[in-house]
């Protein structure tokens, strides 16, 4: 049972550049959310500006 205050707190996960380029990233995230029982609306995926710039250059 979760504490009522934490049920609404977001869970932030940093996505490193190498993982961001992984074709199975979405599948991995969906699997992790499903197996953890975390409400998808609580998940915040964090992507650094450097990751986005690297992705635009390729």
C-alpha positions as CSV (number, residue, x, y, z in Angstrom):
1,X,0.0,0.0,0.0
2,X,1.3,3.4,-1.0
3,X,1.2,6.5,1.2
4,X,-1.5,8.9,-0.1
5,X,1.1,11.7,-0.6
6,X,3.4,9.6,-2.7
7,X,0.7,8.3,-5.0
8,X,0.8,11.6,-6.9
9,X,4.5,12.2,-6.8
10,X,6.2,11.9,-10.1
11,X,9.1,9.4,-10.7
12,X,11.8,10.9,-12.9
13,X,14.1,8.7,-14.9
14,X,17.1,10.1,-16.8
15,X,17.5,8.5,-20.3
16,X,21.2,8.5,-21.2
17,X,22.2,9.1,-24.8
18,X,23.1,5.5,-25.6
19,X,19.7,4.2,-24.3
20,X,17.9,7.0,-26.1
21,X,19.2,5.6,-29.4
22,X,18.1,2.1,-28.5
23,X,15.3,0.9,-30.9
24,X,13.7,-0.9,-28.0
25,X,13.5,2.1,-25.6
26,X,9.7,2.4,-25.7
27,X,9.3,-1.4,-25.2
28,X,11.7,-1.2,-22.2
29,X,9.9,1.7,-20.6
30,X,6.5,0.1,-21.1
31,X,7.7,-3.2,-19.6
32,X,9.3,-1.4,-16.6
33,X,6.1,0.5,-15.9
34,X,3.9,-2.6,-16.2
35,X,6.1,-4.7,-14.0
36,X,6.5,-2.0,-11.3
37,X,2.8,-1.1,-11.1
38,X,3.6,2.6,-11.4
39,X,0.9,4.7,-12.9
40,X,2.2,5.8,-16.3
41,X,1.0,9.3,-15.6
42,X,3.6,9.5,-12.7
43,X,6.6,8.7,-15.0
44,X,8.7,11.6,-16.2
45,X,11.4,10.7,-18.7
46,X,14.3,13.2,-18.6
47,X,16.4,13.7,-21.8
48,X,19.3,16.1,-21.7
49,X,19.8,18.8,-24.2
50,X,23.0,17.2,-25.3
51,X,21.2,14.0,-26.1
52,X,18.7,15.9,-28.3
53,X,21.5,17.8,-30.0
54,X,23.5,14.6,-30.7
55,X,20.3,13.0,-32.1
56,X,19.8,16.0,-34.5
57,X,23.3,15.8,-35.8
58,X,23.0,12.2,-37.0
